[in-house]
Amino acid sequence: MVHIVEFSPVFAEAADERYHHVNGIWNAREQTERLARERGHAYVRPEDGGVTVEFADRALLEADALILAPTVATAAGMWQPADGAAAGRVLGHRVLDRIAAARPDLHIVLVSHFLVGHGVAHRNAKPNTWSLRALEAHLRAGPNPWTILRPTWLSTIHDPSYQTRLTGDRHADGLVSTDSVAATVLTAIEHREAAAGRTAAIFNLSIPETGATDLVAEFTALERDFEAELAGVTE
């Protein structure tokens, strides 16, 4: 059993100094929690809204892994930060620096977005693209083992005959189901030795195949990030 904590900080609320972060809603959270519990893992998510430092510290004390899935969605609706890059940097200092000081061993799986790889000048990029880019960089520069996942365009419809693929190509595009995102996130947590130090876009192969996707093999086939090689991150 793995003890998993999920934080989904809202970029627009990054500067709210009353809280450790303000928890929002990310697209695959229900599928990820359901699958985690089906696999026998413990799963903790704070209530939507302000998360106190005390709650965050307690939740992370015995955690084996953190799913960090920043969002622009709250229970009250969608919010876009005025300055995306600044919001990502604030979350990096407020959330990641505190974790690094208390739990430098904690595996952090950051659910980012494929447009980060396409660059901030991409016509579809939005302020939260800059936020995620800044947060990715902050995570790679810290002591925690990390896995950065960049889902492509999301679909709530899951076709089990479609295969899930991971790629280090920063220009990746495609469509991926929320169920496939959940499975990939949990595989990264369950097989840290294969996933740590890697960044990958997630997409579904649109040609049906037989058999199940070997996500561990997909992770193993990825090249590790430059920062991971430099720091000797192996697990």
Secondary structure, 3 states (H helix, E strand, C coil): CCEEEEECEEHHHCCCCCCCEEECCCCCHHHHHHHHHHCCCEEECCCCEEECHHHHHHHHHCCCEEEECCECEECCEECCCCCHHHHHHHHHHHHHHHHHHHCCCCEEEEECCCHHHHCCCCCCCCHHHHHHHHHHHHHHHCCCCEEEEEECEEECCCCCCCEEEEECCCCCCCEEEHHHHHHHHHHHHHCHHHHCCEEEEEEEECCCCCCCCCHHHHHHCCCCCHHHHHHCCCC
